[in-house]
Structures are given as structure tokens and as C-alpha cells.
Amino acid sequence: MSIASIVRLVMAEVFCVTKAAPDEKEPQVGARQCLRIPNVPLTRIGQVKIAVFLALSRGLIKYGDRVVFLSGLAAAKTLDTIIVTEVGREYEILASGVDLMTASSHILPEVIERVVDIASELGSEGREGRAVGAMFVIGDTDHVLPLTRQLVLNPFKGYPPQERNILDYSLEETVKELATLDGAFILHGDGVMETCGTYIRTTSQPEYELPRGLGARHHAAAAITAVTDSIAVTVSESTGSITIFRVGRIITEIPKPRSTGEKSKLLRSRPG
């Protein structure tokens, strides 16, 4: 049965999930649009987590929606796995009760996607053969910056905003190189990078305690998102996992990927 036939039967919206750039691959028949996930090896559950998070940040789905994720090996050109989840109900995929859309109103979805993309590449590849940890704090810079101090001279100081926007693909290698510095990147919601090598001075409160095994970077991400209207994305130096924080909580965690090539479909069932 074709995807178009499935859509007609279940009255679902279909989104194509791909590692190709949007201008490199058109949505397949019946798909509303494409969601581009990082072009790194990902587990199937990793694809689900990133696709659901990006769809939520774009407003394509909402908490409570039932999502059916179809995936399979690209080489075989078949779909052989179905994962069904209700957005926000299963903590393993996405945390519940977190108002992501409030933050997303002043953070461009493409900025979130670009940060997740770069973070995933750092977690998968490291930098020049060695593991790299990193942290990106996006949005609400007016309240974030007073809670920080510079560990090194700010490399972005003096540059006009258009020359330090993370959406500029020519800056990718620069961002990856600067990620080797201790401290966080602080970004405006439109992608303009304000600082890097930045120390987060706020501390976690007891109600925002994290699972055991997470270090200072993760606690700083939880703390800054607890007291500001920002989103934080961290890369674990020890595991390569990507963790996304909002309002002091973990939204989702993508483990370091393994080698596999897959194609996927994301479907959201309509009520009734």
C-alpha cells in the first residue's frame, strides 16, 4: 500500500524525514513537507526523537498528538519498522508538560534545527579526532547574559550581526573550532551568536535535579533554562549524546548514533 493510500485511510498528515537538505529532495507523494534531520548516523529511536522535537518546534505537531513513525533501510528501499507514540506521554522520546512553543515564538525554528545539526555532528565526529563537549543557549539573551561571564576574550565581539549568524553555513567550521573552548555559546533567537567561551554562573535548584551521571555542563543548561526563557542544547564530551533543555528540564536526549542509513516517514493522526 502506498503512503498516499495510507493517508486517505487514516486521515493523517505526512511529513517526510530526510537527511538531505530541503533543496536536494522534494517531499514524496502525500507528504506535507520535509523535516531535515542531522546528516550523521542515527539509531531509529534517535531519528524519532529528533524528528518529533523539530516538528514540535515548527508547530507541525503538538502535545497529545499521536505520531506514527515509519522507517527502514535506505538501501533496501522498504519500510520495515513502525513506532507509535503520543507526543509528551513517553518520557523516553519527549518530556511532558514543557511549553516548548512559548520559547519557540521568539526563536526561529531554523535556528534550533541548525544548532541541533551542528551539535549532532560534534557528538558523532568530535573535532580533529578527539571528543568535544559543547553547550548552546538560544534565546532570551537579555536575561541570559547577566548570568554569565567570559572565560576567554569573546571571539564575536566587534563583528556585525550578519557576520556572526549561525545560519550562515560558511561559519560551520568556525563554530566547530570554537566549540573546543570551555564554556557555552550564547545565541539570539534569530541565530546571531553573541558570545562563546562563556561561563554560566547560575546554579541548579533542587527541583531541577538531573539524573545521576550528568556533569556540570548539563546542570548549567538546566539552571539557565530554569530562570530564563531559553532553550539549551548540550553535547556530552564523554558519551557524544545530545541533550536538549527547556524550563530546567530535559526535553529529549539523543544518544551517540551508530552507523546506519535509513529513510523515514512521520505521520500525525487527525482526531476523529
LUMLUM-606326 format. One record per residue (C-alpha): x negated, y negated, z; residue in one letter. Coordinates in steps of 0.25 Angstrom, whole numbers, plus 5000, padded with zeros to 4 digits. Layout:
<pts>
XYZA
...
</pts>
This chain:
<pts>
500050005000M
499549864996S
499349755006I
500349674999A
501349795001S
501049795016I
501249645017V
502649655011R
503049775020L
502549715034V
502749565031M
501349535035A
500349425031E
499049485026V
497649425027F
496449475020C
495249495029V
493949485022T
492449455024K
492449385011A
492449225010A
493849175007P
493449134993D
492849264990E
494049354992K
495549324989E
496549374999P
497149514994Q
498549534989V
499549505000G
498449435009A
498849295014R
497349255015Q
495949305019C
495249305032L
493749305031R
493049375042I
491549375044P
490749445033N
490049535043V
490249685046P
491449695055L
492249805062T
493649815059R
494149765072I
493149655070G
493849615057Q
495149625064V
494749525076K
494049425066I
495249425057A
496249415067V
495549305074F
495349225061L
496749245057A
497249195070L
496249065070S
496849035056R
498249045061G
498549165052L
499049255063I
499449225078K
499449295091Y
500449405091G
500349435076D
500249585073R
498949605064V
498749725055V
497249735051F
496949825039L
495549855036S
494649955028G
493249975022L
493049875010A
492249985003A
493450075003A
494449974999K
495450025009T
496149985022L
496050095032D
496150025046T
497349955052I
497249875065I
498549815070V
498449715081T
499349605087E
498549475088V
498149445102G
498649575108R
497449655107E
496249585114Y
495249675106E
495649595094I
496049455099L
496349395113A
497749365116S
498249235122G
497249145115V
497749025108D
496749025096L
497548935087M
497448815097T
495948815095A
496148845080S
496948725078S
495648635079H
494748745074I
494748775059L
494948925057P
493748925047E
492848875058V
493248995066I
493049085055E
491649035051R
491149045066V
491649185067V
491049215054D
489649155058I
489749225072A
490049355066S
488849345057E
487949315068L
488549425077G
488349525065S
486949475059E
486349395070G
485249295066R
483949345059E
484049485064G
484449445079R
485749445087A
486349305089V
487349255099G
488149135096A
489349045100M
490248955092F
491248865099V
492348805090I
493248685092G
493548585103D
492148525103T
492548405111D
492748495123H
491748605120V
490448505118L
490548445132P
490448585138L
489148615130T
487648575130R
486648595119Q
485548695121L
484748645109V
484848525100L
486148525093N
485748565078P
487048505073F
486848365079K
486748255068G
487348335057Y
488748285051P
489948375053P
489948425039Q
488548485040E
488748565053R
490148635050N
490148785052I
491048795040L
489848755031D
489348895026Y
487948835024S
487748815039L
487948965042E
486448995043E
486248875051T
487348915061V
486849055062K
485449005065E
485948905075L
486749025082A
485349075087T
485348955096L
485848975110D
487248905112G
488548885105A
488948815092F
490048715095I
490948685083L
492148595080H
493348655075G
493048615061D
491748685061G
490748575063V
489648625072M
489448525084E
488248605091T
487548735093C
486548785103G
487648735113T
487848785128Y
489248805133I
489248745147R
490648785152T
490748915159T
491849025159S
492949025169Q
493349155176P
494649165168E
493749175155Y
492849285159E
492449375148L
492149525146P
490849575152R
489649575143G
489949445137L
488849335139G
488649185141A
489049155126R
490349225127H
490649155141H
490349025135A
491249045124A
492349085133A
492148965142A
492048855131I
493348905125T
494048915138A
493848765141V
493948715126T
494848735114D
493748805106S
493448945101I
492149015103A
491449115095V
490249195100T
489249295095V
488649395105S
487149405103E
487149535110S
488349605102T
488549515090G
490049515094S
490849385090I
491849335101T
492849225100I
493349145112F
494549055114R
495048995127V
494049065135G
494349205130R
493849305119I
494749295107I
494149405100T
492749485099E
492149535086I
491149645089P
489849645081K
490249705068P
489749835061R
489549855046S
490849885039T
491549825026G
493049805027E
494249735021K
495449705029S
496849655030K
497449575041L
499049575041L
499949505051R
501349555052S
502449455052R
503549465063P
504749545058G
</pts>
